[in-house]
């Protein structure tokens, strides 16, 4: 079955099994970073592209006031079902046009911005983030860095994972290749669901456009951000961008 939309839209219940999460560790790091930048637990956080709300919930547990938004109503419905905190709510929203009555101290955006392929949309989202942040507010996001993505892809083009589900298993296979001219990572994913002695196969292709350090800095400055710092997304080491994924922290100009 060839899907027009990614697997986790049609089979959202398996999202958390396939998408690995280090939410507890990452949110502890975010908490430390937020406090080091002068904010306390009264800070309002927007989790932009929240998926099933895993990171939103961890931040709410720590004590922050959190709103999670995502374009997928399937994922938002799951987020609402599995998370119930008085200081947490979820909404369906397009990151290019977030219309919120709130302005935020912190915006967190994980696993999203690589999917934005054209320049106009990238600027539109960063502009929208800037507009929804209070002066001096912090933007934290992760992206794939192009040079290190090329190195990783040369080493390993195939990723496989198998997980247990009710009545069977789900096998996930990802095969990637590079479009060097456009800094695109092309991915073909196959999901084989074996359940109650029946098999279903879902396949889809998608593309991610990686970021360069120069592009990140240029777009952030253009959209009123300053104090830009890069971190290793795996170790959280400052200015260590030797892995394919990096975390970026920037402050909105006052």
NORVENQUI-V467314 format. One record per helix or strand of 3 or more residues. SS is the DSSP state (H for helix, E for strand). FROM is the first residue (numbers start at 0). LEN is the number of residues. If there is no record, write none. Layout:
ss->SS from->FROM len->LEN
ss->SS from->FROM len->LEN
This chain:
ss->H from->6 len->4
ss->H from->11 len->7
ss->H from->22 len->14
ss->E from->43 len->5
ss->H from->53 len->9
ss->E from->64 len->6
ss->H from->72 len->10
ss->E from->87 len->5
ss->H from->94 len->3
ss->E from->103 len->6
ss->H from->112 len->3
ss->H from->118 len->14
ss->E from->132 len->13
ss->H from->145 len->10
ss->E from->157 len->8
ss->E from->167 len->12
ss->H from->179 len->3
ss->E from->183 len->12
ss->E from->197 len->12
ss->H from->212 len->10
ss->E from->224 len->8
ss->E from->244 len->8
